[in-house]
Amino acid sequence: MSIKTVSAPTIARINGIALHAADARVPQDELRQRACTELLRQAAQTAGLLALNDAPTADGVISETAAASIESLIEQSLDVPEPSKEACRRHYAARKNSYRVGERVRVRHILFAVTPGVDVMLLSKRAEAVLLDVRGHDKSGTDRFRDAAREFSNCPSGAEGGELGWLTKEDCAPEFARELFGRIEIGVLARLVHSRFGLHVVEVEEREFGKVQPFEAVRESVAQSLRQQTYITALRQYLSVLAGAALVEGVELAAAATPLVQ
């Protein structure tokens, strides 16, 4: 009779500090977020900004004191220079469509909702298959999109063929708006749109392009966008330095596109 050996689950740690309980299954994005936060929490302790007896938790939630100390650490450690007027003008010139007012799109969508416990990989494959199906029928004269929305969509709009009607940027979640506005595409988009609600197959039925605002009217918004980009780059570099000096177990930090701090 053979004996089957079951290996213990890997616990992700930063310098020996566990990021989750032994029996917890934490999504990779959340695990990377916890790892980045723990790197910063420990750096705040090293810098004398946070008491050494500040206790980490196994659920990824840090104390209010730790959060305030991390903010102080980041403020002291990151160099985020003020963008020049020339840099703002270049940014504006390259992204004029992002500064339109009055832009509207008439949209249909098919939502594949990401809910607790759902197999995201399987859900993504299902959404991709539906995307290919409706794009294949996009110019066939049949309304496959309507039928697919009624069959697959987890949004109440599915009963109406996925119709969302006319939308402005303000009507949408920011991550959804980024994929719809400041573009020229009409028809079923060639990509899935990811939002906090899940994965969307999207069809843009009509566009009203609105009017581009002059540079001086949006200069501060442009500058803020550049500040945010510089901040994210600096924070990513700083976390990379911290990770390089730390013992990192069970989590791949290089895969984090943007470091998130709780």
Secondary structure as GFF3:
##gff-version 3
##sequence-region A 1 262
A	DSSP	beta_strand	13	14	.	.	.	ID=ss1
A	DSSP	beta_strand	17	18	.	.	.	ID=ss2
A	DSSP	alpha_helix	28	46	.	.	.	ID=ss3
A	DSSP	alpha_helix	64	77	.	.	.	ID=ss4
A	DSSP	alpha_helix	85	94	.	.	.	ID=ss5
A	DSSP	three_ten_helix	96	99	.	.	.	ID=ss6
A	DSSP	beta_strand	100	101	.	.	.	ID=ss7
A	DSSP	beta_strand	104	113	.	.	.	ID=ss8
A	DSSP	alpha_helix	120	136	.	.	.	ID=ss9
A	DSSP	alpha_helix	144	152	.	.	.	ID=ss10
A	DSSP	three_ten_helix	156	160	.	.	.	ID=ss11
A	DSSP	beta_strand	163	167	.	.	.	ID=ss12
A	DSSP	three_ten_helix	169	171	.	.	.	ID=ss13
A	DSSP	alpha_helix	174	180	.	.	.	ID=ss14
A	DSSP	beta_strand	187	188	.	.	.	ID=ss15
A	DSSP	beta_strand	193	195	.	.	.	ID=ss16
A	DSSP	beta_strand	198	208	.	.	.	ID=ss17
A	DSSP	beta_strand	211	212	.	.	.	ID=ss18
A	DSSP	alpha_helix	215	244	.	.	.	ID=ss19
A	DSSP	beta_strand	248	249	.	.	.	ID=ss20
A	DSSP	three_ten_helix	253	255	.	.	.	ID=ss21
###
